[in-house]
Amino acid sequence: MTAGQASMLNRLFPRQADNTFAGHRAALWLLGLFIALKLAMSVNSILNTASVATGADGLPLDSYGPAAAQAVLMLFALTALGQLTITVFALAALIRYRAMVPFIYLVLLGEQLARRFIVQDYSVVRTEGIPAGWYVTAGLLALLALLTLGLVLSLISARRRPSRNDIP
């Protein structure tokens, strides 16, 4: 293993979870943006489960029986709770354990990719008139792009600005 590969693995899986961050500062801002989006989406999905399920996701709850619709809403809310939990861990890393930021990006990116594969595998017929249009696909791709860019930026060493002590 080369020194560069070892350095990248050490950044992804740091020996110590402290507040040192060697990556590019923009990675922290992107993570903050992602956390804000996911917090809003998770809390909204928990508090307004039926509205989000029928509106944003286009699930035809009216075509299900009452027990089936209730089960779908419960699973939807539980999924949102899981998202909220992961997001709170990401927030803790951003605030206090910045050495874990590359790992958090890796976990969030892996979770988003796995989620897309599962959704694609278990596709549900959507409510007519509310197709999962290009804007939904564009939004999901934008989130994946944001996470990928953040991961790359968190692994790149930030250029150090010369300080007054460095000038002869």
C-alpha positions in Angstrom: 0.0 0.0 0.0 1.4 3.4 -1.0 1.6 6.3 1.4 -1.2 8.1 -0.3 -3.5 5.2 0.0 -2.7 4.8 3.7 -3.3 8.5 4.2 -6.7 8.3 2.6 -7.6 5.2 4.6 -6.5 7.0 7.8 -8.7 9.9 6.9 -11.7 7.7 6.2 -11.2 5.6 9.4 -9.3 7.9 11.8 -7.7 6.3 14.9 -9.0 9.1 17.1 -12.4 10.9 16.7 -11.3 14.5 17.6 -12.0 17.9 16.1 -9.0 17.9 13.7 -10.0 18.2 10.0 -7.4 18.1 7.3 -9.8 18.2 4.3 -11.0 21.2 2.3 -13.2 23.6 4.3 -15.9 23.5 1.6 -16.6 19.9 2.6 -17.7 21.1 6.0 -20.1 23.6 4.4 -21.5 21.0 2.0 -22.1 18.7 5.0 -23.8 21.4 6.9 -26.1 22.0 3.8 -26.9 18.3 3.5 -27.6 18.1 7.3 -30.0 21.1 7.1 -31.8 19.5 4.2 -32.1 16.1 5.8 -33.2 17.5 9.1 -36.0 19.4 7.4 -37.0 16.4 5.3 -36.9 14.0 8.2 -38.9 16.1 10.6 -41.4 17.0 7.9 -41.8 13.3 7.0 -42.4 12.4 10.7 -44.9 15.2 11.4 -46.7 15.2 8.1 -46.4 11.5 7.1 -49.5 11.1 5.1 -49.1 14.4 3.3 -45.5 13.6 2.3 -46.3 10.0 1.3 -49.2 11.0 -1.0 -47.7 14.3 -2.2 -44.0 14.2 -2.6 -43.7 10.4 -3.0 -47.0 9.9 -4.8 -48.1 6.8 -2.9 -51.8 5.9 -3.7 -52.8 5.4 0.0 -56.5 5.7 -0.9 -56.2 2.5 -3.0 -55.0 0.6 0.0 -57.2 -0.8 2.8 -57.2 1.2 6.1 -54.8 -1.3 7.8 -52.4 -1.4 4.8 -52.4 2.4 4.6 -51.7 2.7 8.3 -48.8 0.1 7.9 -47.3 2.1 5.0 -47.5 5.3 7.0 -45.9 3.7 10.0 -43.0 2.3 7.9 -42.7 5.7 6.2 -42.4 7.5 9.6 -39.9 4.9 10.9 -37.8 5.4 7.8 -37.8 9.2 8.5 -36.8 8.5 12.1 -33.9 6.4 10.9 -32.9 9.3 8.5 -33.1 11.7 11.4 -30.9 9.5 13.6 -28.2 9.3 10.9 -28.4 13.1 10.4 -28.0 13.7 14.1 -24.8 11.6 14.1 -23.6 13.7 11.1 -24.3 16.9 13.0 -22.3 15.7 16.0 -19.4 14.9 13.6 -19.7 18.3 12.1 -19.7 20.1 15.4 -17.4 18.1 17.6 -15.8 15.2 15.8 -14.6 16.6 12.5 -12.0 13.9 12.0 -15.0 11.6 11.3 -16.4 13.9 8.5 -14.9 11.7 5.6 -16.4 8.6 7.3 -19.7 10.3 7.7 -19.7 11.2 4.0 -18.9 7.6 3.1 -21.8 6.3 5.3 -24.3 8.9 3.9 -23.2 8.2 0.3 -23.5 4.5 0.8 -26.9 4.8 2.5 -28.2 7.0 -0.4 -26.9 4.6 -3.0 -28.4 1.6 -1.2 -31.7 3.4 -0.8 -31.9 4.1 -4.6 -31.2 0.5 -5.4 -33.9 -0.7 -3.0 -36.4 1.8 -4.2 -35.7 0.8 -7.8 -36.1 -2.9 -6.9 -39.4 -2.4 -5.0 -40.9 0.1 -7.3 -44.5 1.1 -6.4 -47.1 2.3 -8.8 -47.5 6.0 -8.1 -50.7 8.0 -7.9 -51.8 9.2 -11.4 -51.1 12.8 -12.0 -48.1 12.8 -9.6 -45.3 11.1 -11.5 -41.9 10.9 -10.0 -40.8 13.4 -12.7 -37.5 14.8 -13.7 -37.4 17.2 -10.8 -37.4 14.3 -8.3 -34.7 12.5 -10.3 -32.7 15.7 -10.5 -33.0 16.3 -6.8 -31.8 12.8 -6.0 -28.9 13.1 -8.4 -28.1 16.5 -6.9 -27.9 14.9 -3.4 -25.7 12.1 -4.6 -23.5 14.7 -6.4 -23.3 16.8 -3.2 -22.3 13.8 -1.1 -19.7 12.7 -3.7 -18.2 16.1 -4.0 -18.1 16.5 -0.2 -16.4 13.1 0.2 -13.7 14.0 -2.4 -13.2 17.5 -0.8 -13.0 15.9 2.7 -10.2 13.6 1.5 -8.2 16.3 -0.3 -5.6 18.1 1.8 -6.5 21.7 2.2 -3.9 24.1 1.0 -2.4 25.9 4.0 -2.3 29.7 3.8 1.1 31.1 4.6 1.1 32.7 8.0 3.1 35.7 9.0 5.6 33.3 10.7 6.3 31.6 7.4 7.5 34.8 5.7 11.3 35.4 6.1 
